[in-house]
C-alpha cells in the first residue's frame, strides 16, 4: 500500500524508487493515512508513513517506525493553520499539546 499522488510523501517515495531503479506495484494507492495505518496494524502489508502519523500506535506497540535511509535527508514542514483573527483557547491548548508531543517523539 502506498500513498497516492495527492500526498506530500509520494514525491519522496517516487524519487527513492527511481534512484534504486525500482518500480513499485502497490495493491492500493490512497491518500487516507488511517487506511494505511490500519492495514499495517492488521498485518496486511507495509506502508510508508511519517513518525508523526504513527506516534500513538508506536507508543502502544502496535506499529514500529523503520526509517528509510534514502529518505533520511528529506524533511517536511508541519504547520498549524488558524483563522486570521487568531485562534480560540481550545486551539491554543491543542497547539501546545502537539508541540509537547512532537518534542517528546523527537527525543
C-alpha positions in Angstrom: 0.0 0.0 0.0 1.4 3.4 -1.0 0.4 7.0 -0.7 -1.2 8.4 -3.8 0.0 11.4 -5.9 -2.0 13.8 -3.8 0.1 13.3 -0.7 3.2 15.1 0.4 5.2 12.0 0.9 4.6 10.5 -2.6 7.3 12.6 -4.5 9.9 11.5 -2.0 8.9 7.8 -2.4 8.9 8.1 -6.2 12.4 9.7 -6.1 13.7 6.9 -3.8 12.3 4.2 -6.0 13.7 5.8 -9.2 17.2 6.1 -7.6 17.0 2.4 -6.8 15.7 1.5 -10.2 12.6 0.0 -8.7 9.0 0.3 -9.9 6.6 -0.4 -7.1 3.4 -2.3 -7.9 1.2 -1.4 -5.0 -2.1 -3.2 -4.4 -3.7 0.0 -3.2 -2.8 3.7 -3.6 -4.6 6.0 -1.2 -4.4 9.4 0.5 -6.0 8.0 3.6 -3.4 7.7 6.4 -5.9 5.9 8.5 -6.4 3.2 5.9 -2.6 2.8 5.5 -2.1 2.7 9.3 -4.8 0.1 9.9 -3.6 -2.1 7.0 -0.2 -2.2 8.7 -1.7 -2.9 12.1 -3.7 -5.8 10.7 -0.5 -7.2 9.1 -1.9 -6.7 5.6 1.4 -5.4 4.3 3.7 -2.4 4.8 3.3 1.2 4.1 5.3 4.5 4.2 4.2 7.0 6.8 5.9 9.6 8.9 6.7 9.1 12.6 4.0 11.7 13.4 1.4 9.6 11.5 2.0 6.6 13.7 3.0 8.1 17.0 0.1 6.8 19.1 0.4 3.3 17.6 4.2 3.3 18.1 3.7 4.2 21.8 1.3 1.4 22.5 3.4 -1.1 20.5 1.0 -1.7 17.5 3.4 -0.3 14.9 7.1 0.2 14.6 8.8 3.1 12.7 11.7 1.9 10.5 13.4 4.9 8.9 14.2 4.6 5.2 17.8 5.5 4.8 17.4 7.0 1.4 14.8 9.4 2.7 16.7 10.4 5.9 17.9 13.7 4.4 14.3 14.8 3.3 12.3 16.9 5.7 8.7 18.1 5.7 7.4 21.2 7.3 4.5 20.9 9.7 2.3 24.0 10.1 -0.7 24.7 12.2 -3.2 26.9 10.3 -5.7 29.1 12.0 -8.1 31.9 11.3 -6.7 35.4 10.6 -8.5 36.7 13.7 -6.4 34.4 15.9 -7.1 31.1 17.5 -9.6 30.0 20.1 -8.5 29.0 23.6 -9.0 25.3 22.8 -7.0 25.6 19.6 -4.1 27.2 21.5 -4.2 24.4 24.1 -4.2 21.8 21.2 -1.2 23.5 19.6 0.7 23.4 22.8 -0.1 19.7 23.3 1.0 18.9 19.8 4.3 20.8 20.3 4.9 18.8 23.5 4.1 15.5 21.8 6.5 16.3 18.9 9.3 17.2 21.3 8.8 14.0 23.2 8.6 11.9 20.0 11.9 13.5 18.7 13.7 12.7 22.0 
